[in-house]
Amino acid sequence: MSIAVDLPILLQRLEAADWNRMATELDRQGWSVLPGILSPADCGSIASLYDEGAGFRSQILMSRHGFGRGEYRYFDYPLPGVVQALREALYRRLAPVANRWHAAMGLPAKFPDDHPAYLEACRLDGQTRPTPLLLRYGAGDYNCLHQDLYGSEAFPLQAALLLSRPGSDFDGGELVLTEQRPRMQSRVMVVPAGLGEMVVFAVNHRPVTGARGVYRTVMRHGVSEIRSGQRHVLGIILHDAA
């Protein structure tokens, strides 16, 4: 499986991203958007992989499992170079945020500096299957609110890169996040994202400071109904699956 993406240029874009702003926004609202990560050509090249038979370990039809409507495919190891590079670079930037969040919530700050070391922790918990995935939605498809948890080991942040252009390739299909606050009703957030942008967001819990100190909120995410067209997304989950 080969992807026509210039990795050195992609890594330069990642290095130039405003990671300080991202960390601030993650602390404030549980999500952040980094623009200009993938070029339109990159997006088309990655999206075209969906119809290739090789390089994936499984395909999920959401309607069969009550997940919504649409479908996705999990990549197999070895991951395509661009997916591997994104995963490792994203982990390095997010591990300090994850450790800080865990410390604030009274959980062990257990995430090492580099991703291979973290995957070894996953392996020791029996989680060895790769979780990066390609998702494809058509008209009428949607994704129910959920959390991408695949075992006891879970990294608290993940990313989604939009490979289709809103308003041109598809309409509808907004990324939706909900936050369940203690003794309060859930808050709903609709995340604006454009072609080639990367959304980083909380997987499960995140710390929020209230009048009585720091408490944990429960985060879930989903996708609203696609009104027309087709929407492709590259999902980068940083823990592996059992």
KAWOPE-V969731 format. One record per residue. RES is the residue in one letter. NEAR is the number of other C-alpha atoms within 8 Angstrom. Layout:
BEGIN
res:RES near:NEAR
res:RES near:NEAR
END
This chain:
BEGIN
res:M near:6
res:S near:4
res:I near:10
res:A near:6
res:V near:9
res:D near:6
res:L near:9
res:P near:6
res:I near:7
res:L near:11
res:L near:10
res:Q near:8
res:R near:10
res:L near:9
res:E near:6
res:A near:6
res:A near:8
res:D near:7
res:W near:7
res:N near:6
res:R near:7
res:M near:12
res:A near:10
res:T near:8
res:E near:11
res:L near:13
res:D near:9
res:R near:7
res:Q near:7
res:G near:10
res:W near:11
res:S near:12
res:V near:10
res:L near:12
res:P near:9
res:G near:8
res:I near:11
res:L near:11
res:S near:8
res:P near:9
res:A near:8
res:D near:11
res:C near:14
res:G near:10
res:S near:11
res:I near:11
res:A near:12
res:S near:8
res:L near:9
res:Y near:10
res:D near:5
res:E near:7
res:G near:6
res:A near:5
res:G near:10
res:F near:10
res:R near:8
res:S near:7
res:Q near:9
res:I near:7
res:L near:10
res:M near:13
res:S near:9
res:R near:6
res:H near:7
res:G near:6
res:F near:9
res:G near:11
res:R near:12
res:G near:14
res:E near:11
res:Y near:12
res:R near:13
res:Y near:13
res:F near:14
res:D near:10
res:Y near:7
res:P near:4
res:L near:9
res:P near:9
res:G near:8
res:V near:9
res:V near:10
res:Q near:9
res:A near:10
res:L near:9
res:R near:12
res:E near:10
res:A near:10
res:L near:8
res:Y near:11
res:R near:11
res:R near:9
res:L near:9
res:A near:11
res:P near:9
res:V near:9
res:A near:13
res:N near:12
res:R near:9
res:W near:10
res:H near:11
res:A near:10
res:A near:9
res:M near:11
res:G near:6
res:L near:7
res:P near:7
res:A near:9
res:K near:5
res:F near:8
res:P near:8
res:D near:8
res:D near:9
res:H near:11
res:P near:6
res:A near:9
res:Y near:11
res:L near:11
res:E near:8
res:A near:9
res:C near:13
res:R near:9
res:L near:7
res:D near:10
res:G near:7
res:Q near:14
res:T near:10
res:R near:9
res:P near:11
res:T near:12
res:P near:12
res:L near:11
res:L near:14
res:L near:13
res:R near:12
res:Y near:13
res:G near:11
res:A near:10
res:G near:9
res:D near:11
res:Y near:14
res:N near:13
res:C near:9
res:L near:9
res:H near:7
res:Q near:9
res:D near:6
res:L near:8
res:Y near:10
res:G near:9
res:S near:6
res:E near:10
res:A near:8
res:F near:9
res:P near:10
res:L near:12
res:Q near:13
res:A near:11
res:A near:11
res:L near:11
res:L near:16
res:L near:15
res:S near:15
res:R near:11
res:P near:10
res:G near:6
res:S near:6
res:D near:10
res:F near:15
res:D near:11
res:G near:10
res:G near:12
res:E near:10
res:L near:11
res:V near:12
res:L near:13
res:T near:11
res:E near:11
res:Q near:11
res:R near:11
res:P near:7
res:R near:4
res:M near:6
res:Q near:6
res:S near:8
res:R near:8
res:V near:8
res:M near:7
res:V near:8
res:V near:8
res:P near:6
res:A near:9
res:G near:10
res:L near:12
res:G near:16
res:E near:14
res:M near:13
res:V near:12
res:V near:13
res:F near:11
res:A near:13
res:V near:13
res:N near:9
res:H near:10
res:R near:13
res:P near:12
res:V near:10
res:T near:8
res:G near:7
res:A near:4
res:R near:5
res:G near:6
res:V near:10
res:Y near:10
res:R near:11
res:T near:12
res:V near:10
res:M near:14
res:R near:12
res:H near:12
res:G near:12
res:V near:12
res:S near:11
res:E near:12
res:I near:17
res:R near:10
res:S near:10
res:G near:10
res:Q near:12
res:R near:16
res:H near:12
res:V near:13
res:L near:14
res:G near:12
res:I near:13
res:I near:12
res:L near:11
res:H near:13
res:D near:13
res:A near:11
res:A near:9
END
